[in-house]
Amino acid sequence: MKEKQEQVIIIGAGPCGLAAALELHSHGFDPLLIEKRNVVHSISQYPIYMQFFSTPELLEIAGVPFTTAHDKPSRLEALNYYRNVALRSGVRIHAYETVTSLTKEAEGFTLTSIRKNGEAHTYCTRHVVIATGYFDHPNLLGIPGEDHDKVSHFFREAHPYTGMQVTIIGGSNSAVDAALELERVGAKVTVVYRGEDYSPSIKPWVLPIMKAMVAKGRIAFRFQSRVIEITPAEVVIETSGGTERLPNDFVLALTGFHPDREFLGSAGVTMEAEGYPTFNEETMETNVPGIYLAGVVASRHEANEIFIETGRFHGHKITRHLLEQAAKQEG
């Protein structure tokens, strides 16, 4: 049996999905947020002791002040902030409910979902905002051994790797932060990076520390290199000087993420040549009228915490477009 007609359903309750819901709510809409895990799940998956690159005011949503005693907020402070905003906002959130299909109808859309207890639900809605983020879909390397249990595309904390031989694939902020944390707990770290030099995106206050660790031999950094095979006891890397085999206990493949192309495609959203969904940057509407994007799913560059700074305003564009459409219909 179908649920009541919804005005707007937002898929994903991360910071940008939550911001879009609050913006719509402030203009008279009653959006429903459906989140397959917990509110701002992506932030809960960040390294436990991570600090944001952004200052707190650049992460604020719905005009609610984000206060912290530090220049840069921590992961824990961000979780507290977004959780409290969600709890006090009054917006409807269905957590631990997974949207399994999104189908275009003559007027609006039909969504099906499954809740944590196994219950299946069906919704009808006039508009859909996809704010699902990237973090369930890591960029795979496509190399032998990538499916070994010792390989992870996420880094949470350093302690489990104490005394281990760890290879980090990638040269972004996440790779550098992980390398420094691992070195502090006594891991033997090698970073394998395709670039000729350190990435220009590395946080400026972190880069000198990383360079010092490499200069002292406490972290090994292989530039112009790539991992071509992972075995139970080694990684095989291809460098400018040839092939090298490194003893290895764990691999952290911190190679970034991409949107859920399969789900977007099943809803009719087309992909650009670069692999990103088609959408209008002024309205955030995709090529399918009535389906909008919000947050990092609309990013055409590396997905990271900085995107909250701009993604939190996507709800303004979506709300403005829906209000304009409503005014035209009334006129």
Buried (B, 14 or more C-beta within 10 A) or exposed (E): EEEEEBBBBBBBBBBBBBBBBBBBBEEEBEBBBBBBBBBBBBBBBBBBEBBBBBBBEBBBBBEBEBEBEEEBBBBBBBBBBBBEBBEEBEBBBBBBBBBBEBEBEEEBBBBBBBBEEEEEBEBBBBBBBBBBBBBBBBBEBEBEBBEBEBBBBBBBBBEEBEEBBBBBBBBBBBBBBBBBBBBEBEBBBBBBBEEEEBBEBBBEEBBEEBBEBBEEEBBBBBBBBBBBBBEEEBBBBBEEEEEBEBEBBBBBBBBBBBBBBEBBEEBBBEBEEEEBBBBEEEBBBBEBEBBBBBBBBBBEEBBBBBBBBBBBBBBBBBBBBBBEBEEEEEE
